[in-house]
Amino acid sequence: MTAKLNVNVDHVATIREARKTIEPSIITAAVICEQAGANGITVHLRQDRRHIQDRDIELLRDVVTTYLNVEMAATDEMVGIALKTKPDAVSLVPESPNEITTEGGLDVAGNLENVKNAIAKLKAAGIFVSIFLDPDTEQINAAKGVGAQQVELCTAEYAELTLSSRAAHGQGEQRAAAETDRVRNAAVHAKSLGLIVAAGHGLTYRNVGALAAVPEITEFNIGHNIISRAVFVGINQAVREMIDAIAR
């Protein structure tokens, strides 16, 4: 069975916020993604509101007909917004104010009570809960222990190793293969615990295939590469090409 694709449209909002204007419309982008065959829409509501805004979540909840997944930190403010807007899913992620993008998975094992409390509130409201974490057995076990229903394995290291400029030096291919095995083993372990398994971060048309071949991974969240491709071919075509890359 081919894994699902949720398209992260954060960077449509990044362009909009560069001018603090009303375009390009994130709502239009989400609708086009769905029409192109995306299984869902993902956005990250950051505490600094650098791209997605609170109003975007409200509008997307009214418009998205497939699956709305909102990434957020496990804070009282963010959980409160989720309880108000009721997305289909919340993905709990780590967040640092100085990072350019998310820099790895959430340390669930080191924040058990905080994460557990956030998950309990979200699940009580009927919201599906995923945790973005590194492909690490201890973190996966902790995610299961605090009540997560899904884990999204961070593929940042895999993506870095498969960039042509990195893979061309030294033992890049071997290291990338080893990281693929690490993600695969983590996916197998997570599924054995009864967790649904997703993956994402830095994935591209060129490197998603190896992970799409892992049967335990049933969902991908991909954004930057699709929006980058869309600059040249449009969002509809860019989404279709990623769906094809996953299905190969």
PyMOL commands that set and color helices and strands:
alter all, ss='L'
color gray80, all
select helices_A, chain A and resi 10-19+26-35+54-63+76-85+112-124+137-145+156-162+164-167+172-192+208-212+224-233+235-247
alter helices_A, ss='H'
color red, helices_A
select strands_A, chain A and resi 4-8+40-44+68-72+89-92+128-133+150-154+196-200+217-222
alter strands_A, ss='S'
color yellow, strands_A
deselect
rebuild
show_as cartoon
